Amino acid sequence: MSNREGNTLKDVAMRIILSFPAKALTAAAVERADAVLSHDKEGRQTVKQEVIDALIKDNRFLDETMPLSFYEEDQRRLSFKGASKMTESLLEQVCAIIPALECLDLSACFSLTDSALPLALSHCPSLKTLKLENCRKLTDAAFDHIVKFNRQLQALHVGGNFNMTQEGLIRLLSTHPNRANFEEFYCSGIHFTSPLLLALAAHCPTLRGLGIGYNHLMTEEVRREGGREGGRERGKVDCASK
């Protein structure tokens, strides 16, 4: 089968799933698909993520849309980005199935609250990348859960969460057990001043990506400090302003 034919079949299958998700994503159907793609774990998991993405985009991702057997215990990456209708219960159940998860994207899950995080993150001790951008119900309490449960974390994205504060960010940077190995820290839109950059410089020597833009308190002094502390040999620094 050519790549073109394969892509055409996948497109047809995706249209069927989006049109009739309850019928197309039964436990039996998932089991059959897993058997067919048993030789290609990476490809199978990639297709499953594409299904999740398509359902979210089509506003058809609900708790009951697919069986829990859809998720695989050896998955390393999972994105629910934009899943505004996902409940805390489903998030906890899915995370409990995937203890080896290393990258979790919950960006723009607008209903996500501080109380949901420990239920989910306690099942993900190997998590290295956590994306929580534009989860605007989250507060500084979220950082305490991250420090407690995600001790291997290396990348954190919390941009756009205006209920988080500089004090909470500094507390995270000062107490997280793996802070010396942080590689990415994105907090654009959260109001801060120079002390945050000084904390980053003091605690995160391996930082490669830093997002600190879209901040009405962003001054030339802070922008220059960001360039010194996060730039040069460290990597990408986003200091965009409004």
Accessible surface in RSA format (square Angstrom, percent):
REM  Atomic radii and reference values for relative SASA: ProtOr
REM  Chains: A
REM  Algorithm: Lee & Richards
REM  Probe-radius: 1.40
REM  Slices: 20
REM RES _ NUM      All-atoms   Total-Side   Main-Chain    Non-polar    All polar
REM                ABS   REL    ABS   REL    ABS   REL    ABS   REL    ABS   REL
RES MET A   1   172.26  89.2  86.32  57.1  85.94 204.6  81.33  69.1  90.94 120.5
RES SER A   2    59.52  50.3  43.82  58.5  15.69  36.1  50.30 107.1   9.22  12.9
RES ASN A   3   131.74  90.8 121.16 117.1  10.59  25.5  31.44  75.7 100.30  96.9
RES ARG A   4   198.94  83.5 192.44  98.1   6.50  15.5  67.40  92.1 131.53  79.7
RES GLU A   5    97.26  55.8  93.97  71.1   3.30   7.9  38.16  73.8  59.10  48.3
RES GLY A   6    26.32  32.5   0.00   N/A  26.32  32.5  20.49  56.2   5.83  13.1
RES ASN A   7    82.95  57.2  82.56  79.8   0.39   0.9  19.71  47.4  63.24  61.1
RES THR A   8    74.00  52.6  72.16  73.2   1.85   4.4  54.88  73.7  19.12  28.9
RES LEU A   9   101.14  56.3  97.04  69.4   4.10  10.3  97.45  68.4   3.69   9.9
RES LYS A  10    76.79  37.5  70.64  43.3   6.14  14.6  45.94  41.4  30.85  32.9
RES ASP A  11    71.90  50.4  69.51  69.2   2.39   5.7  13.12  30.9  58.77  58.6
RES VAL A  12    57.73  38.0  57.72  52.3   0.01   0.0  57.72  50.1   0.01   0.0
RES ALA A  13    45.90  42.2  42.19  65.1   3.71   8.4  45.38  63.9   0.52   1.4
RES MET A  14    32.18  16.7  31.53  20.9   0.65   1.6  31.67  26.9   0.51   0.7
RES ARG A  15   144.20  60.5 141.69  72.2   2.51   6.0  70.25  96.0  73.95  44.8
RES ILE A  16    91.11  51.8  89.29  66.5   1.82   4.4  91.09  65.6   0.02   0.0
RES ILE A  17    25.54  14.5  25.54  19.0   0.00   0.0  25.54  18.4   0.00   0.0
RES LEU A  18    40.59  22.6  39.57  28.3   1.02   2.6  39.73  27.9   0.85   2.3
RES SER A  19    59.12  50.0  41.77  55.7  17.36  40.0  18.37  39.1  40.75  57.1
RES PHE A  20   116.27  58.2 111.26  68.9   5.02  13.1 116.27  70.5   0.00   0.0
RES PRO A  21    15.00  10.9  15.00  13.7   0.00   0.0  15.00  12.4   0.00   0.0
RES ALA A  22    79.87  73.4  63.63  98.2  16.24  36.9  66.86  94.2  13.01  34.5
RES LYS A  23   165.06  80.5 146.60  90.0  18.46  44.0  96.29  86.7  68.77  73.3
RES ALA A  24    26.18  24.1   6.93  10.7  19.25  43.8  16.60  23.4   9.58  25.4
RES LEU A  25    12.91   7.2   9.75   7.0   3.17   8.0   9.75   6.8   3.17   8.5
RES THR A  26    57.97  41.2  51.06  51.8   6.91  16.5  52.23  70.2   5.74   8.7
RES ALA A  27    58.91  54.2  51.20  79.0   7.71  17.5  51.51  72.5   7.40  19.6
RES ALA A  28    53.03  48.8  47.42  73.2   5.61  12.8  50.40  71.0   2.63   7.0
RES ALA A  29    19.58  18.0  14.55  22.5   5.03  11.4  15.80  22.2   3.78  10.0
RES VAL A  30     7.62   5.0   5.11   4.6   2.51   6.0   7.58   6.6   0.04   0.1
RES GLU A  31   126.09  72.4 121.15  91.7   4.94  11.8  44.31  85.7  81.78  66.8
RES ARG A  32   150.47  63.2 146.52  74.7   3.96   9.4  72.88  99.6  77.60  47.0
RES ALA A  33    48.26  44.4  41.26  63.7   7.00  15.9  47.78  67.3   0.48   1.3
RES ASP A  34    38.41  26.9  35.85  35.7   2.56   6.0  19.20  45.2  19.21  19.2
RES ALA A  35    67.02  61.6  47.88  73.9  19.13  43.5  55.32  77.9  11.70  31.0
RES VAL A  36   109.35  72.0  92.84  84.0  16.51  39.8 100.40  87.2   8.95  24.3
RES LEU A  37    55.90  31.1  55.90  40.0   0.00   0.0  55.90  39.3   0.00   0.0
RES SER A  38    79.41  67.1  55.03  73.4  24.38  56.2  32.27  68.7  47.15  66.1
RES HIS A  39   152.80  83.5 110.52  76.8  42.28 108.2  92.12  94.9  60.67  70.6
RES ASP A  40    59.81  41.9  56.56  56.3   3.25   7.7  10.89  25.6  48.92  48.8
RES LYS A  41   102.11  49.8  96.68  59.3   5.43  12.9  54.07  48.7  48.04  51.2
RES GLU A  42   138.73  79.6 132.38 100.1   6.35  15.1  48.93  94.7  89.80  73.3
RES GLY A  43    22.67  28.0   0.00   N/A  22.67  28.0  21.59  59.2   1.08   2.4
RES ARG A  44    28.11  11.8  27.91  14.2   0.20   0.5   3.48   4.8  24.63  14.9
RES GLN A  45    29.18  16.3  26.03  19.0   3.15   7.5   9.99  21.3  19.19  14.6
RES THR A  46    68.36  48.6  62.68  63.5   5.68  13.5  48.44  65.1  19.92  30.1
RES VAL A  47    48.44  31.9  48.44  43.9   0.00   0.0  48.44  42.1   0.00   0.0
RES LYS A  48    15.25   7.4  15.16   9.3   0.09   0.2  15.25  13.7   0.00   0.0
RES GLN A  49    38.75  21.7  37.53  27.4   1.22   2.9  36.19  77.0   2.56   1.9
RES GLU A  50    57.76  33.2  53.93  40.8   3.82   9.1  29.70  57.4  28.06  22.9
RES VAL A  51     6.32   4.2   6.21   5.6   0.11   0.3   6.21   5.4   0.11   0.3
RES ILE A  52     2.26   1.3   2.26   1.7   0.00   0.0   2.26   1.6   0.00   0.0
RES ASP A  53    65.58  45.9  59.43  59.2   6.15  14.5  28.49  67.0  37.09  37.0
RES ALA A  54    21.84  20.1  14.09  21.7   7.75  17.6  20.22  28.5   1.62   4.3
RES LEU A  55     0.11   0.1   0.11   0.1   0.00   0.0   0.11   0.1   0.00   0.0
RES ILE A  56    23.83  13.6  11.90   8.9  11.92  28.7  13.35   9.6  10.48  28.4
RES LYS A  57   189.37  92.4 155.92  95.7  33.45  79.7 107.69  96.9  81.68  87.0
RES ASP A  58    71.09  49.8  54.70  54.4  16.39  38.8   8.63  20.3  62.46  62.3
RES ASN A  59    91.96  63.4  79.54  76.9  12.42  29.9  28.10  67.6  63.87  61.7
RES ARG A  60    91.79  38.5  86.19  43.9   5.60  13.3  18.95  25.9  72.83  44.1
RES PHE A  61     6.18   3.1   2.54   1.6   3.64   9.5   2.54   1.5   3.64  10.4
RES LEU A  62    66.87  37.2  66.05  47.3   0.82   2.1  66.14  46.4   0.73   2.0
RES ASP A  63    45.57  31.9  33.70  33.5  11.87  28.1  22.91  53.9  22.66  22.6
RES GLU A  64   132.44  76.0 104.73  79.2  27.72  66.0  70.78 136.9  61.67  50.3
RES THR A  65    10.11   7.2   3.01   3.0   7.10  16.9   5.52   7.4   4.59   6.9
RES MET A  66    11.19   5.8   3.03   2.0   8.16  19.4   4.94   4.2   6.25   8.3
RES PRO A  67    34.04  24.8  21.67  19.8  12.37  45.0  33.19  27.4   0.86   5.3
RES LEU A  68    66.82  37.2  60.74  43.5   6.08  15.3  61.05  42.9   5.77  15.5
RES SER A  69    63.44  53.6  42.66  56.9  20.79  47.9  53.48 113.9   9.96  14.0
RES PHE A  70     8.18   4.1   8.02   5.0   0.16   0.4   8.02   4.9   0.16   0.5
RES TYR A  71    10.17   4.8   1.93   1.1   8.25  21.5   1.69   1.3   8.48  10.5
RES GLU A  72    20.62  11.8  16.52  12.5   4.10   9.8  18.37  35.5   2.25   1.8
RES GLU A  73   124.97  71.7 118.81  89.9   6.15  14.7  31.80  61.5  93.16  76.1
RES ASP A  74    51.73  36.2  47.43  47.2   4.30  10.2  26.19  61.6  25.54  25.5
RES GLN A  75     9.54   5.3   9.54   7.0   0.00   0.0   0.84   1.8   8.70   6.6
RES ARG A  76   109.82  46.1 108.36  55.2   1.46   3.5  39.86  54.5  69.96  42.4
RES ARG A  77   163.38  68.6 153.76  78.4   9.62  22.9  61.32  83.8 102.06  61.9
RES LEU A  78     3.93   2.2   0.24   0.2   3.68   9.3   1.58   1.1   2.34   6.3
RES SER A  79    25.09  21.2  24.82  33.1   0.26   0.6  19.60  41.7   5.49   7.7
RES PHE A  80     0.00   0.0   0.00   0.0   0.00   0.0   0.00   0.0   0.00   0.0
RES LYS A  81   123.47  60.2 113.87  69.9   9.60  22.9  57.19  51.5  66.28  70.6
RES GLY A  82    27.49  33.9   0.00   N/A  27.49  33.9  15.50  42.5  11.99  26.9
RES ALA A  83     2.83   2.6   0.02   0.0   2.81   6.4   2.75   3.9   0.07   0.2
RES SER A  84    46.94  39.7  34.22  45.7  12.72  29.3  14.43  30.7  32.51  45.5
RES LYS A  85    99.08  48.3  80.33  49.3  18.75  44.7  57.53  51.8  41.55  44.3
RES MET A  86    10.01   5.2   3.30   2.2   6.71  16.0   3.30   2.8   6.71   8.9
RES THR A  87    62.83  44.7  55.84  56.6   6.98  16.6  62.11  83.4   0.72   1.1
RES GLU A  88    60.70  34.9  54.77  41.4   5.94  14.1  26.30  50.9  34.41  28.1
RES SER A  89    62.07  52.4  55.26  73.7   6.81  15.7  37.28  79.4  24.79  34.7
RES LEU A  90     9.01   5.0   9.01   6.4   0.00   0.0   9.01   6.3   0.00   0.0
RES LEU A  91     1.28   0.7   1.28   0.9   0.00   0.0   1.28   0.9   0.00   0.0
RES GLU A  92    57.69  33.1  57.58  43.6   0.10   0.2   7.19  13.9  50.50  41.2
RES GLN A  93    77.59  43.4  71.75  52.4   5.84  13.9  31.00  66.0  46.59  35.3
RES VAL A  94     0.00   0.0   0.00   0.0   0.00   0.0   0.00   0.0   0.00   0.0
RES CYS A  95     0.00   0.0   0.00   0.0   0.00   0.0   0.00   0.0   0.00   0.0
RES ALA A  96    50.26  46.2  27.80  42.9  22.46  51.1  28.14  39.6  22.12  58.6
RES ILE A  97    50.49  28.7  41.38  30.8   9.11  22.0  47.81  34.4   2.68   7.3
RES ILE A  98     0.00   0.0   0.00   0.0   0.00   0.0   0.00   0.0   0.00   0.0
RES PRO A  99    68.55  50.0  65.87  60.0   2.68   9.7  66.06  54.5   2.48  15.4
RES ALA A 100    28.76  26.4  23.53  36.3   5.23  11.9  27.98  39.4   0.78   2.1
RES LEU A 101     0.00   0.0   0.00   0.0   0.00   0.0   0.00   0.0   0.00   0.0
RES GLU A 102    56.25  32.3  55.49  42.0   0.76   1.8   5.47  10.6  50.78  41.5
RES CYS A 103    11.29   8.5  11.29  12.6   0.00   0.0   3.99  10.1   7.30   7.9
RES LEU A 104     0.01   0.0   0.01   0.0   0.00   0.0   0.01   0.0   0.00   0.0
RES ASP A 105    17.73  12.4  17.73  17.6   0.00   0.0   4.73  11.1  13.00  13.0
RES LEU A 106     0.00   0.0   0.00   0.0   0.00   0.0   0.00   0.0   0.00   0.0
RES SER A 107     3.09   2.6   3.09   4.1   0.00   0.0   2.31   4.9   0.78   1.1
RES ALA A 108    19.30  17.7  19.30  29.8   0.00   0.0  19.30  27.2   0.00   0.0
RES CYS A 109     2.35   1.8   2.35   2.6   0.00   0.0   2.35   5.9   0.00   0.0
RES PHE A 110   109.05  54.6 104.31  64.6   4.74  12.3 104.64  63.4   4.42  12.6
RES SER A 111    45.68  38.6  38.96  52.0   6.73  15.5  34.31  73.1  11.38  15.9
RES LEU A 112     7.14   4.0   4.84   3.5   2.30   5.8   6.98   4.9   0.15   0.4
RES THR A 113    37.33  26.5  37.33  37.8   0.00   0.0  36.79  49.4   0.54   0.8
RES ASP A 114    26.60  18.6  25.26  25.1   1.34   3.2  14.74  34.7  11.86  11.8
RES SER A 115    72.87  61.6  59.89  79.9  12.99  29.9  54.50 116.1  18.37  25.7
RES ALA A 116     1.39   1.3   0.41   0.6   0.98   2.2   0.41   0.6   0.98   2.6
RES LEU A 117     0.00   0.0   0.00   0.0   0.00   0.0   0.00   0.0   0.00   0.0
RES PRO A 118    29.50  21.5  27.29  24.9   2.22   8.1  27.70  22.9   1.80  11.2
RES LEU A 119    76.72  42.7  73.85  52.8   2.87   7.2  76.59  53.8   0.13   0.3
RES ALA A 120     0.38   0.3   0.38   0.6   0.00   0.0   0.38   0.5   0.00   0.0
RES LEU A 121     0.19   0.1   0.00   0.0   0.19   0.5   0.00   0.0   0.19   0.5
RES SER A 122    50.95  43.1  26.13  34.9  24.82  57.2  17.60  37.5  33.34  46.7
RES HIS A 123    61.57  33.6  55.20  38.4   6.37  16.3  40.50  41.7  21.07  24.5
RES CYS A 124     0.00   0.0   0.00   0.0   0.00   0.0   0.00   0.0   0.00   0.0
RES PRO A 125    71.98  52.5  68.34  62.3   3.64  13.2  68.98  56.9   3.00  18.7
RES SER A 126    33.69  28.5  33.69  45.0   0.00   0.0   8.50  18.1  25.19  35.3
RES LEU A 127     0.00   0.0   0.00   0.0   0.00   0.0   0.00   0.0   0.00   0.0
RES LYS A 128    75.74  36.9  75.74  46.5   0.00   0.0  28.04  25.2  47.70  50.8
RES THR A 129    28.14  20.0  28.14  28.5   0.00   0.0   6.35   8.5  21.79  32.9
RES LEU A 130     0.00   0.0   0.00   0.0   0.00   0.0   0.00   0.0   0.00   0.0
RES LYS A 131    55.90  27.3  55.90  34.3   0.00   0.0   8.86   8.0  47.03  50.1
RES LEU A 132     0.00   0.0   0.00   0.0   0.00   0.0   0.00   0.0   0.00   0.0
RES GLU A 133    52.49  30.1  52.49  39.7   0.00   0.0   6.76  13.1  45.73  37.3
RES ASN A 134    52.54  36.2  52.54  50.8   0.00   0.0   4.13   9.9  48.40  46.8
RES CYS A 135     0.02   0.0   0.00   0.0   0.02   0.1   0.02   0.1   0.00   0.0
RES ARG A 136   106.94  44.9 102.98  52.5   3.97   9.4  23.51  32.1  83.43  50.6
RES LYS A 137   117.47  57.3 103.43  63.5  14.04  33.4  64.87  58.4  52.60  56.0
RES LEU A 138     0.00   0.0   0.00   0.0   0.00   0.0   0.00   0.0   0.00   0.0
RES THR A 139    50.48  35.9  50.48  51.2   0.00   0.0  43.37  58.2   7.11  10.8
RES ASP A 140    26.40  18.5  25.94  25.8   0.46   1.1  14.62  34.4  11.78  11.7
RES ALA A 141    40.14  36.9  35.50  54.8   4.63  10.5  37.75  53.2   2.38   6.3
RES ALA A 142     0.00   0.0   0.00   0.0   0.00   0.0   0.00   0.0   0.00   0.0
RES PHE A 143     1.00   0.5   0.98   0.6   0.02   0.0   1.00   0.6   0.00   0.0
RES ASP A 144    69.55  48.7  63.10  62.8   6.45  15.3  28.23  66.4  41.32  41.2
RES HIS A 145    42.07  23.0  42.07  29.2   0.00   0.0  30.09  31.0  11.98  13.9
RES ILE A 146     0.00   0.0   0.00   0.0   0.00   0.0   0.00   0.0   0.00   0.0
RES VAL A 147    29.18  19.2  29.18  26.4   0.00   0.0  29.18  25.4   0.00   0.0
RES LYS A 148   137.12  66.9 122.02  74.9  15.10  35.9  73.51  66.2  63.61  67.8
RES PHE A 149    48.41  24.2  38.71  24.0   9.70  25.2  41.62  25.2   6.80  19.5
RES ASN A 150     0.00   0.0   0.00   0.0   0.00   0.0   0.00   0.0   0.00   0.0
RES ARG A 151   136.80  57.4 129.35  65.9   7.45  17.7  45.50  62.2  91.30  55.3
RES GLN A 152    86.15  48.2  84.07  61.4   2.08   5.0  28.78  61.3  57.36  43.5
RES LEU A 153     0.13   0.1   0.13   0.1   0.00   0.0   0.13   0.1   0.00   0.0
RES GLN A 154    52.10  29.1  52.09  38.1   0.01   0.0   3.52   7.5  48.59  36.8
RES ALA A 155     6.62   6.1   5.91   9.1   0.71   1.6   6.46   9.1   0.16   0.4
RES LEU A 156     1.07   0.6   0.49   0.4   0.58   1.4   0.49   0.3   0.58   1.6
RES HIS A 157    21.43  11.7  21.43  14.9   0.00   0.0  16.68  17.2   4.75   5.5
RES VAL A 158     0.24   0.2   0.24   0.2   0.00   0.0   0.24   0.2   0.00   0.0
RES GLY A 159     7.63   9.4   0.00   N/A   7.63   9.4   7.06  19.4   0.57   1.3
RES GLY A 160    17.59  21.7   0.00   N/A  17.59  21.7  15.67  43.0   1.92   4.3
RES ASN A 161     0.00   0.0   0.00   0.0   0.00   0.0   0.00   0.0   0.00   0.0
RES PHE A 162   130.16  65.1 106.19  65.8  23.96  62.4 107.76  65.3  22.40  64.1
RES ASN A 163    68.60  47.3  55.48  53.6  13.12  31.6   9.00  21.7  59.60  57.6
RES MET A 164     5.44   2.8   0.00   0.0   5.44  13.0   0.00   0.0   5.44   7.2
RES THR A 165    54.42  38.7  51.54  52.2   2.89   6.9  52.80  70.9   1.63   2.5
RES GLN A 166    26.26  14.7  25.02  18.3   1.24   2.9   4.69  10.0  21.57  16.4
RES GLU A 167   115.28  66.2 109.13  82.6   6.15  14.6  65.20 126.1  50.08  40.9
RES GLY A 168     0.00   0.0   0.00   N/A   0.00   0.0   0.00   0.0   0.00   0.0
RES LEU A 169     0.00   0.0   0.00   0.0   0.00   0.0   0.00   0.0   0.00   0.0
RES ILE A 170    45.61  26.0  45.61  34.0   0.00   0.0  45.61  32.8   0.00   0.0
RES ARG A 171    91.32  38.3  86.03  43.9   5.29  12.6  57.10  78.0  34.21  20.7
RES LEU A 172     0.58   0.3   0.00   0.0   0.58   1.5   0.58   0.4   0.00   0.0
RES LEU A 173     0.00   0.0   0.00   0.0   0.00   0.0   0.00   0.0   0.00   0.0
RES SER A 174    42.14  35.6  30.27  40.4  11.87  27.3  22.20  47.3  19.94  27.9
RES THR A 175    70.28  50.0  53.53  54.3  16.75  39.9  54.75  73.5  15.52  23.5
RES HIS A 176     0.00   0.0   0.00   0.0   0.00   0.0   0.00   0.0   0.00   0.0
RES PRO A 177    60.66  44.2  23.11  21.1  37.55 136.5  29.94  24.7  30.73 191.0
RES ASN A 178    21.32  14.7  20.33  19.6   0.99   2.4   2.80   6.7  18.52  17.9
RES ARG A 179    71.06  29.8  71.06  36.2   0.00   0.0   5.82   8.0  65.24  39.5
RES ALA A 180    52.13  47.9  50.63  78.1   1.49   3.4  50.63  71.3   1.49   4.0
RES ASN A 181    72.19  49.8  70.92  68.5   1.27   3.1   9.60  23.1  62.59  60.5
RES PHE A 182     1.15   0.6   1.15   0.7   0.00   0.0   1.15   0.7   0.00   0.0
RES GLU A 183    77.87  44.7  77.87  58.9   0.00   0.0   6.28  12.2  71.59  58.5
RES GLU A 184    60.65  34.8  60.55  45.8   0.10   0.2   6.11  11.8  54.54  44.5
RES PHE A 185     0.17   0.1   0.17   0.1   0.00   0.0   0.17   0.1   0.00   0.0
RES TYR A 186    40.63  19.0  40.59  23.1   0.05   0.1  26.45  19.9  14.19  17.5
RES CYS A 187     0.00   0.0   0.00   0.0   0.00   0.0   0.00   0.0   0.00   0.0
RES SER A 188    21.07  17.8  19.82  26.5   1.25   2.9  17.29  36.8   3.78   5.3
RES GLY A 189    19.33  23.8   0.00   N/A  19.33  23.8  11.01  30.2   8.33  18.7
RES ILE A 190     0.87   0.5   0.09   0.1   0.78   1.9   0.87   0.6   0.00   0.0
RES HIS A 191    82.95  45.3  75.13  52.2   7.82  20.0  45.48  46.9  37.47  43.6
RES PHE A 192     3.25   1.6   0.49   0.3   2.76   7.2   2.75   1.7   0.50   1.4
RES THR A 193    57.35  40.8  57.35  58.1   0.00   0.0  49.09  65.9   8.27  12.5
RES SER A 194    25.26  21.3  24.86  33.2   0.40   0.9  20.79  44.3   4.47   6.3
RES PRO A 195    63.83  46.5  59.52  54.3   4.30  15.6  60.85  50.2   2.97  18.5
RES LEU A 196     0.00   0.0   0.00   0.0   0.00   0.0   0.00   0.0   0.00   0.0
RES LEU A 197     0.12   0.1   0.12   0.1   0.00   0.0   0.12   0.1   0.00   0.0
RES LEU A 198    95.86  53.4  92.04  65.8   3.82   9.6  92.32  64.8   3.54   9.5
RES ALA A 199    11.53  10.6   5.43   8.4   6.09  13.9  10.39  14.6   1.14   3.0
RES LEU A 200     1.94   1.1   1.94   1.4   0.00   0.0   1.94   1.4   0.00   0.0
RES ALA A 201    28.25  26.0  14.13  21.8  14.12  32.1  14.36  20.2  13.89  36.8
RES ALA A 202    76.14  70.0  37.48  57.8  38.66  87.9  48.74  68.6  27.40  72.6
RES HIS A 203    52.80  28.9  47.58  33.1   5.23  13.4  32.25  33.2  20.55  23.9
RES CYS A 204     0.00   0.0   0.00   0.0   0.00   0.0   0.00   0.0   0.00   0.0
RES PRO A 205    74.22  54.1  58.61  53.4  15.61  56.8  58.63  48.4  15.59  96.9
RES THR A 206    49.38  35.1  47.92  48.6   1.46   3.5  48.78  65.5   0.60   0.9
RES LEU A 207     2.59   1.4   2.35   1.7   0.24   0.6   2.49   1.8   0.10   0.3
RES ARG A 208   130.62  54.8 125.20  63.8   5.42  12.9  48.41  66.2  82.21  49.8
RES GLY A 209     4.39   5.4   0.00   N/A   4.39   5.4   3.91  10.7   0.49   1.1
RES LEU A 210     2.12   1.2   2.12   1.5   0.00   0.0   2.12   1.5   0.00   0.0
RES GLY A 211     0.07   0.1   0.00   N/A   0.07   0.1   0.07   0.2   0.00   0.0
RES ILE A 212     0.00   0.0   0.00   0.0   0.00   0.0   0.00   0.0   0.00   0.0
RES GLY A 213     0.00   0.0   0.00   N/A   0.00   0.0   0.00   0.0   0.00   0.0
RES TYR A 214   111.85  52.2 110.74  63.0   1.11   2.9  70.44  52.9  41.41  51.0
RES ASN A 215     3.48   2.4   0.16   0.2   3.32   8.0   0.02   0.1   3.46   3.3
RES HIS A 216   114.58  62.6  82.14  57.1  32.45  83.0  67.51  69.6  47.08  54.8
RES LEU A 217    68.08  37.9  63.40  45.4   4.67  11.7  66.17  46.5   1.91   5.1
RES MET A 218    19.79  10.2   0.46   0.3  19.33  46.0   1.14   1.0  18.65  24.7
RES THR A 219    68.60  48.8  62.86  63.7   5.74  13.7  67.35  90.5   1.26   1.9
RES GLU A 220   105.65  60.7 101.38  76.7   4.27  10.2  54.02 104.5  51.62  42.1
RES GLU A 221   103.94  59.7 102.00  77.2   1.93   4.6  26.11  50.5  77.83  63.5
RES VAL A 222     5.93   3.9   5.93   5.4   0.00   0.0   5.93   5.2   0.00   0.0
RES ARG A 223    63.49  26.7  59.61  30.4   3.89   9.3  40.54  55.4  22.95  13.9
RES ARG A 224   134.02  56.3 124.66  63.5   9.36  22.3  61.41  83.9  72.61  44.0
RES GLU A 225    23.61  13.6  23.61  17.9   0.00   0.0   1.97   3.8  21.63  17.7
RES GLY A 226     0.00   0.0   0.00   N/A   0.00   0.0   0.00   0.0   0.00   0.0
RES GLY A 227    32.86  40.5   0.00   N/A  32.86  40.5  28.70  78.7   4.17   9.3
RES ARG A 228   123.00  51.6 116.25  59.3   6.75  16.1  60.03  82.0  62.98  38.2
RES GLU A 229    39.69  22.8  37.79  28.6   1.90   4.5   3.00   5.8  36.69  30.0
RES GLY A 230     2.99   3.7   0.00   N/A   2.99   3.7   0.64   1.8   2.35   5.3
RES GLY A 231     9.52  11.7   0.00   N/A   9.52  11.7   8.44  23.2   1.09   2.4
RES ARG A 232   209.62  88.0 160.41  81.8  49.21 117.2  78.17 106.8 131.45  79.7
RES GLU A 233   167.46  96.1 140.18 106.1  27.28  65.0  63.27 122.4 104.20  85.1
RES ARG A 234    51.68  21.7  51.51  26.3   0.17   0.4  13.78  18.8  37.90  23.0
RES GLY A 235    39.46  48.7   0.00   N/A  39.46  48.7  27.35  75.1  12.11  27.1
RES LYS A 236   142.33  69.4 129.20  79.3  13.13  31.3  83.96  75.6  58.37  62.2
RES VAL A 237    39.49  26.0  11.09  10.0  28.40  68.4  11.09   9.6  28.40  77.0
RES ASP A 238    44.62  31.3  39.94  39.8   4.68  11.1  11.39  26.8  33.23  33.1
RES CYS A 239    24.67  18.7  15.74  17.5   8.93  21.0  11.90  30.2  12.77  13.8
RES ALA A 240    37.86  34.8  24.31  37.5  13.55  30.8  36.05  50.8   1.81   4.8
RES SER A 241    56.80  48.0  37.93  50.6  18.87  43.5   9.71  20.7  47.09  66.0
RES LYS A 242   176.90  86.3 113.97  69.9  62.94 149.9  99.14  89.2  77.76  82.8
END  Absolute sums over single chains surface
CHAIN  1 A    11938.0      10284.0       1654.0       6741.8       5196.2
END  Absolute sums over all chains
TOTAL         11938.0      10284.0       1654.0       6741.8       5196.2
